[in-house]
Amino acid sequence: MGFSELLNSIGGLGTFQKVQTALLLLPWALLSSQNLLQNFTAAEPDHRCRLPPPDNRSGSGDLTGPVGARDLLRASVPLDAQGRPDRCLRYPRPQWQLLLPNASAEGLVTEGCLQGWVYDRTVFLSTIVTEWDLVCGKESMKSIAQSVYMAGLQVGAVVFGTLSDRFGRKTIMTWSALQMSLTGVCAAFVPTYASYCALRFLSGMALTGVCLTSHCLNVEWTPTQSHTLVNTVTAYYFTVGQLILPGAAYLIRDWRWLQFTLSVLFIVVFFYSRWLPESARWLLIHNKPQMAVKSLQRVARINGRAEEGEKITLEVRERERLCKELDAMNSSPFISDLFHTPTMRMVTCCIMLLWFVCSFAYYGLAMDLEKFGLNVYWIQVLFAAVDVPGKLAAALGIFWFSRRFTLLIFQLLAGSMIIGSIFIPPGEPFRSTSILALMGKGFLASAFTCLYQYTLELFPTEIRQMGMGAGFFSSRMGSLMAPFIYVVGSHVPILQPVLFGAAPLLSVFAVCFLFDTRNLPLPETVQEVEGRWVFPTLTVKITIMMIVRHLLRARELRHREVKRLA
């Protein structure tokens, strides 16, 4: 009897598994809210230079004011190319001649905003941009703050992934929830930009620890046949967090209170995580059979299978060949275990590449929603809602087809949608490009859903958390790089769709080198994984043919568009 069969004997997907899954979904909703929080806390409102007294209307959302104020503004601030007051320049002294008909501003001397800026506060009461004047040459500091947070997620994946395999899932989850609540709340009240970034880094570390361990606990306490259901529900709660975020941001317009509200909830996770039992799989692997038996018997009682739980003794477990879990590991796991054997090296490298690509393209589309030109609250809702059918499609694909095939198809579709936006003429209406962006993000959400479950099933129990940590590390490297693509893309606009679209298309080669895990029990040891991998020659050939066909089709469409414009 394997461990999955043992879980079935004490209730399978019973009351305990349902309650635990429900409790461990909250961190995933908060994860997506934190990841996209800067769409609102770092939003850049309309602004212009503050003028010398009597211009003291900094708290007003009206940037033009009455006629007298409008005349003063016209005489003091030059107009930009769109005929609006320039955001970053002003005249050293009012140029009253500009109020005359047919007056020209050519040759007039300008200067920077020496006395600060006036911000439009009709949409956002305050953001970190208005708090620390991250405008006019300091715009990149907004992207840097987001990248620092993503770097924290990246470091946390390695640190807490390794610690979780060594000290247990429950212990690391409890500590991470406490760290997240403390650092997140403190970040809401810091006085400086540097301290804000430092605390966001620590928050990112802790958030990864909470989510890695919570998902691993769910999977390791669930029978194999229920993994798809648990993974799909978890993925949907990630979407729920994206839907909650615009509602919370609409009600809480001050960035400090929004940051506080979405961080203080982790104290709830800290308290109830202490009630959860440690993973019995982890206890067995780490030669703690007595504690594992107690945990299994407790779960059996909660599931109404107390009699079955009483049968779980050391002697029965040995007769049923469960002793392999006890002897699976002779030393503490370390990150190098991911690369010791040929198959583990192949799996780890491919998984890291896939996580990097999915996150790079996903957050490349999901961050900086202001560029779409619509109400930021509604565009956030749309970008979250598109994940709903995407994740349902992923769940159905995982159920009916192989994990590898499903992931490959969604990567191809995502890359195609993003690349397709390149061929839309600049004069087309907004909805033409937005539909492709929405579809691309939806397919990336599908790929993410498949990848979460696939990764957990590829790595053995003894290093599963480190495998997930390696994936999260690469994922955060991708999300860390995405903001910098926007900085560079402001000078080369085509760079964004090219990179965000080409990455998923090229990553399908990595999928071909992974073995499929459909209907297979979770591996317990590295030796089990080594025995499962076979070089997928046919899959590689089919994938190459599909990509070549897609590229030829794209080339043909481009030639047609060039001829039409000519």
Buried (B, 14 or more C-beta within 10 A) or exposed (E): EBBBEBBBBBBBBBBBBEEBBEBBBBBBBBBBBBBBBBBBBBBBBBBBBBBEEEBEBEEBBEBBBEEEBBBBBBBBBBEEEEEEBBBBBBBEEBBEEBEEEEEEEEEEEBEEBEEEBBBBBEBBBBBBBBBBBBBBEEBBBBBBBBBBBBBBBBBBBBBBBBBBBBBBBBBBBBBBBBBBBBBBBBBBEBEEBEEBBBBBBBBBBBBBBBBBBBBBBBBBBBBBEBBBBBBBBBBBBBBBBBBBBBEBBBEBBBBBBBBBBBBBBBBBBBEBBEEBBBBBBBBBBBEBBEBBBBBBBBBBBBBEBEEBBEEBEBEEBEEEEBBBBBEBBEEEBEBEBBEEBEBBEBBBBBBBBBBBBBBBBBBBBBBBBEEBEBEBBEBBBBBBBBBBEBBBBBBBBBEEBBBBBBBBBBBBBBBBBBBBBBBBEEEEEEEEBBBBBBBBBBBBBBBBBBBBBBBBBBBBBBBBBBBBBBBBBBBBBBBBBBBBBBBEBEEEEEBBBBBBBBBBBBBBBBBBBBBBBBEEBBBBBBEBBBEBBEEBEEBBEBBEEBBEEBEEEBEEEEEEEEEEEE
